[in-house]
């Protein structure tokens, strides 16, 4: 859909919404390198960062296993964990990254040639589009907000090269799948189980890349040959 192309609507003209896997901030030096690489293309593309929960979210999950959290407590804590990831990542280069909790802020930051980092909890609570469940993660949330923003492409950055036929962290023979249909995604992929159905219903594709391979990411953004997986909704 391209509803924002309608006369008298605001088209944000976003090139990429980049879902930042929370695991990518676990290694501070590598996270800083990623931030620097994205900073270098801030003037070339209109980018929006959507953060995952990361180590803070993992801690919430460990608490839930020891002491069952109320579903609202769990939901609000995990959404705010995404905010914390966004704040930490933006801090790696405050000259380029700015945080915001609304779409008007995204436009204003983009129009100044900078990269907005969406802190999503406010919009998650206001719009209330997601069930309060561990089954949905920031992958699907990022896809949802990318569809609302009508970005040209939605990217998921993780700590592996893309989608594999088995878990690459467990199997040395795992093979990267350059292109895969939502109907073929297995439960052992690096993305959450809800994403396939959402992409199908929204009729949108997404691309999965390794956030630690900076030049490869830049090559992808510039339309050059790169290592990645494309998840096709068809």
Phi, psi and omega in degrees: 000146176226060182294331181288351175282350180296142178305137179075007172260159179266114175266115183284347177052048181276128178283311183219133160262124183249112176278117183271108177302130183301333180296339184289345177264004180292325176257106188299317182297317179291324178295320177296322177296319177297315179299319179295319180296317179293326179299326183291339181249013182300328181277343182273326187226154173266102185251146172232131178263129174243114188275147170272182185279325175067207184302327180293318178296320178298322178294319178300318179296321180293323176295318181299326180289331180272325184216102188305118182279146169302142186299327178288321176300312179301313182298313182289322180295317182292320178296320179288334174297324176296321176301317182296319176301316180297318180296317181295316182294317180300328183292345179291337175202085184287350175285339183244318183267136174225139180270151176206155178244017182209165184287327177298321177295323177301312181298316183296319180292316179299319182293342175266008176078020180249180183248114177283139172250112183283124172267103199275351190301320181301314180289326177298316180289323183289312183278330178051052184271351190245142172292152181273084188212151174288345185289339178251132181237189183291345174299306181292325177297317178298319178297319179299312181290328175298321179292322178294322180281346181057047175292152178294322179217148176246124183244138171250119175262127180226192182257016172231171189283349182159216179264133181243165178281350172202173184292113183292343179278346180248331185241119179290346180262007180299138183246136178290137178254108184297327181215132184216144176277152177302332181287346184254359181291133178269172180284352183259019180278174182274008179240163186281162189289341181278338188301318183304311182294321179295314180301320179296311182294324181275352183053053178227149176262165170215162184235136182245126182225164176276117182287347179271349179260086193295313181295323177299319178296315179298320178299318178298313181301325182273005177078018180267172178298136183205164176267122181191174169238136174255126175261115183261135184286343183280000000 
